[in-house]
Amino acid sequence: MGENYEKGLCSLINYAAQKKIQLYLLGDVFDYWMEFPAQKSEKKPFKSIQSLRETTLPPLGSSVLDTLKKYNQACGPAYYILGNHDYWDAGYFASIGCKVFNDGCTIDLDRQTVCLLHGDGLPTKKTRIHGNLITPLKRPILHTILRSASFITLFQYFFAPNQAWSMMKAFSNFSKKKEKPALANIDSTLKNLINFSDIDMVIAGHDHLARTVHTKGGQYINTGPYYENNLVLTYSKQGWVHAEWDEQHSKLVVKEKPSYSL
């Protein structure tokens, strides 16, 4: 996280607090975020290595976390759906007032059921989110492994926090250099989530390609990349629109985005 990213995100959160805007964070707000539960100094059996006394946090994003805490205190909880870059939360996000979800949630909005996801897939063939049965959005094997309790336990057993964070940062930088997925991939990864009678809309991020996809069962909207051009998705009486956060003038500037049909 760079200084400009943190500064801009803090100003956006403060704007949301001032305007009483409900925040929904769809993951990857922080890069290579992993909390380390403190281990007791004495030797313990392998099963006891996660005995908690306190938590060691990554050395990043402190200003964003402080601003988010103030937002939660003033406006109620921001929804935080963990992404594949900030999944390793051990309770800190909830401790500052966020409402945290491992895989996603649904909200009722103007008589519509909206499913909010990070977008890198779901853990099983059938996942129930707030009473709604979501069927296959296949999570990549690597993401499944990295999110597993066994991996987290082993990783934190063999590596100290600073070592782990350095490795995660290097892996994150490498993964960012990979080519972004083509829009044609939306057919195989998204339409299975859309055409269900109890879900009217799916909103996610992850691949950072801002778009609106219409299907016979509803629509899917990708929020786009905030980290690249301050892009967010907003909802008002006029409906859903992509907007760019203009920090200098403290306002959201509507952006026209392409629309696709499946």
Secondary structure, DSSP 8 states (H G I E B T S, - for coil): --HHHHHHHHHHHHHHHHHT---EE-S-SSSS-B-EE---SS---GGGTT--S-EE--SS-HHHHHHHHHHHHHH---EEE--SSS-B--SHHHHTT-EEESSEEEEEETTEEEEEE-SS-BSSSSEEETTEEE---B--HHHHHHHSHHHHHHHHHHS-HHHHHHHHHHHHHHHHTS----GGGHHHHHHHHHSBTTB-EEEE-SS---EEEEETTEEEEE---HHHH-EEEEEETTEEEEEEEETTTTEEEEE---EEE-
